[in-house]
Structure formats: structure tokens, C-alpha cells
Amino acid sequence: MTNVTAEFFARLERQGPDLLPDKARGSIRFDLADQDRTHHWFVSINRGNVLVSREYREADCVVGTEQALFDRFVLGEAQVIAAYNRSDVTVQGNFPLLLMFRRAFPSPPGTRDPRERVRERLAARARGQVRTVPAEPERRR
């Protein structure tokens, strides 16, 4: 088990209500293979409340992958659904629960929320600093 993973799950338990939808309910178990061992993380989600344990127990959704790849998920360097499409991640059970849970993973480094760009453009327009695109020159026939 790596510190990156442990820190992710500790943060998830503290910030779960901010990261996940209020109506989310279910349990996810992550089975992370690391050399000759498998580490288990059990996440219980109930309307914004998140509890995390190291238990191996039945879950609505079971996600299996390599520990190193999961570390990349929690750093924002890889995306869980893209890895699933490459068969680097296995999912058993409630797949929509994983789709909801992926919100807890950070965005890739250097990305920005597209809404921020719109807000910046609106603010620039209000200040009269909008760069206009010159009209296309007429085409010759």
C-alpha cells in the first residue's frame, strides 16, 4: 500500500460530501494488486456520508486493478474509465456507482474547469477587453 492511496482515502472520508452527489448510496470495494499481495479498501457511501475501511467484504461494486495504476488515478495522471476501456481495470456489480465515484478522483494536472474560462471571458467582456476575431476577407470567385 502506498501513502498516496492512504492519503486519498483519508481525504475522501473527510471531504466525501463535497466530492460526491448528495443522493449517492452504495458500497465500493477496491482490490489493489501489489506484487504478491492484494490490498482492499471498502468505501460506504450514504447520501454524502463516506466511511472508509480496509475490510474485505461484499460490496455493490468491486473494482480491481494494479496498485501502481490506482496511484495514478489518485494523482490525476490516469482516468479510471479509460483504464477500464483498456481492460486495465475490472468492475463487478454496480458499474454506475463507479461512474459516480470517479468524481472523487482529481482532474489531470494542468487542467481547468471550462466554466472558469467562460467566467474569465465574461469578466473581460465587461471590462471591454474582449479580443474580437477579424472578419474573413471576401473570397474571389
Secondary structure as a PSIPRED ss2 file (coil, helix, strand):
# PSIPRED VFORMAT (PSIPRED V4.0)

   1 M C   1.000  0.000  0.000
   2 T C   1.000  0.000  0.000
   3 N H   0.000  1.000  0.000
   4 V H   0.000  1.000  0.000
   5 T H   0.000  1.000  0.000
   6 A H   0.000  1.000  0.000
   7 E H   0.000  1.000  0.000
   8 F H   0.000  1.000  0.000
   9 F H   0.000  1.000  0.000
  10 A H   0.000  1.000  0.000
  11 R H   0.000  1.000  0.000
  12 L H   0.000  1.000  0.000
  13 E H   0.000  1.000  0.000
  14 R H   0.000  1.000  0.000
  15 Q H   0.000  1.000  0.000
  16 G H   0.000  1.000  0.000
  17 P H   0.000  1.000  0.000
  18 D H   0.000  1.000  0.000
  19 L H   0.000  1.000  0.000
  20 L C   1.000  0.000  0.000
  21 P C   1.000  0.000  0.000
  22 D C   1.000  0.000  0.000
  23 K C   1.000  0.000  0.000
  24 A C   1.000  0.000  0.000
  25 R E   0.000  0.000  1.000
  26 G E   0.000  0.000  1.000
  27 S E   0.000  0.000  1.000
  28 I E   0.000  0.000  1.000
  29 R E   0.000  0.000  1.000
  30 F E   0.000  0.000  1.000
  31 D E   0.000  0.000  1.000
  32 L E   0.000  0.000  1.000
  33 A E   0.000  0.000  1.000
  34 D E   0.000  0.000  1.000
  35 Q C   1.000  0.000  0.000
  36 D C   1.000  0.000  0.000
  37 R E   0.000  0.000  1.000
  38 T E   0.000  0.000  1.000
  39 H E   0.000  0.000  1.000
  40 H E   0.000  0.000  1.000
  41 W E   0.000  0.000  1.000
  42 F E   0.000  0.000  1.000
  43 V E   0.000  0.000  1.000
  44 S E   0.000  0.000  1.000
  45 I E   0.000  0.000  1.000
  46 N E   0.000  0.000  1.000
  47 R C   1.000  0.000  0.000
  48 G C   1.000  0.000  0.000
  49 N E   0.000  0.000  1.000
  50 V E   0.000  0.000  1.000
  51 L E   0.000  0.000  1.000
  52 V E   0.000  0.000  1.000
  53 S E   0.000  0.000  1.000
  54 R C   1.000  0.000  0.000
  55 E C   1.000  0.000  0.000
  56 Y C   1.000  0.000  0.000
  57 R C   1.000  0.000  0.000
  58 E C   1.000  0.000  0.000
  59 A C   1.000  0.000  0.000
  60 D C   1.000  0.000  0.000
  61 C E   0.000  0.000  1.000
  62 V E   0.000  0.000  1.000
  63 V E   0.000  0.000  1.000
  64 G E   0.000  0.000  1.000
  65 T E   0.000  0.000  1.000
  66 E E   0.000  0.000  1.000
  67 Q H   0.000  1.000  0.000
  68 A H   0.000  1.000  0.000
  69 L H   0.000  1.000  0.000
  70 F H   0.000  1.000  0.000
  71 D H   0.000  1.000  0.000
  72 R H   0.000  1.000  0.000
  73 F H   0.000  1.000  0.000
  74 V H   0.000  1.000  0.000
  75 L H   0.000  1.000  0.000
  76 G C   1.000  0.000  0.000
  77 E C   1.000  0.000  0.000
  78 A C   1.000  0.000  0.000
  79 Q C   1.000  0.000  0.000
  80 V H   0.000  1.000  0.000
  81 I H   0.000  1.000  0.000
  82 A H   0.000  1.000  0.000
  83 A H   0.000  1.000  0.000
  84 Y H   0.000  1.000  0.000
  85 N H   0.000  1.000  0.000
  86 R C   1.000  0.000  0.000
  87 S C   1.000  0.000  0.000
  88 D C   1.000  0.000  0.000
  89 V C   1.000  0.000  0.000
  90 T E   0.000  0.000  1.000
  91 V E   0.000  0.000  1.000
  92 Q E   0.000  0.000  1.000
  93 G E   0.000  0.000  1.000
  94 N C   1.000  0.000  0.000
  95 F H   0.000  1.000  0.000
  96 P H   0.000  1.000  0.000
  97 L H   0.000  1.000  0.000
  98 L H   0.000  1.000  0.000
  99 L H   0.000  1.000  0.000
 100 M H   0.000  1.000  0.000
 101 F H   0.000  1.000  0.000
 102 R H   0.000  1.000  0.000
 103 R H   0.000  1.000  0.000
 104 A H   0.000  1.000  0.000
 105 F C   1.000  0.000  0.000
 106 P C   1.000  0.000  0.000
 107 S C   1.000  0.000  0.000
 108 P C   1.000  0.000  0.000
 109 P C   1.000  0.000  0.000
 110 G C   1.000  0.000  0.000
 111 T C   1.000  0.000  0.000
 112 R C   1.000  0.000  0.000
 113 D C   1.000  0.000  0.000
 114 P H   0.000  1.000  0.000
 115 R H   0.000  1.000  0.000
 116 E H   0.000  1.000  0.000
 117 R H   0.000  1.000  0.000
 118 V H   0.000  1.000  0.000
 119 R H   0.000  1.000  0.000
 120 E H   0.000  1.000  0.000
 121 R H   0.000  1.000  0.000
 122 L H   0.000  1.000  0.000
 123 A H   0.000  1.000  0.000
 124 A H   0.000  1.000  0.000
 125 R H   0.000  1.000  0.000
 126 A H   0.000  1.000  0.000
 127 R C   1.000  0.000  0.000
 128 G C   1.000  0.000  0.000
 129 Q C   1.000  0.000  0.000
 130 V C   1.000  0.000  0.000
 131 R C   1.000  0.000  0.000
 132 T C   1.000  0.000  0.000
 133 V C   1.000  0.000  0.000
 134 P C   1.000  0.000  0.000
 135 A C   1.000  0.000  0.000
 136 E C   1.000  0.000  0.000
 137 P C   1.000  0.000  0.000
 138 E C   1.000  0.000  0.000
 139 R C   1.000  0.000  0.000
 140 R C   1.000  0.000  0.000
 141 R C   1.000  0.000  0.000
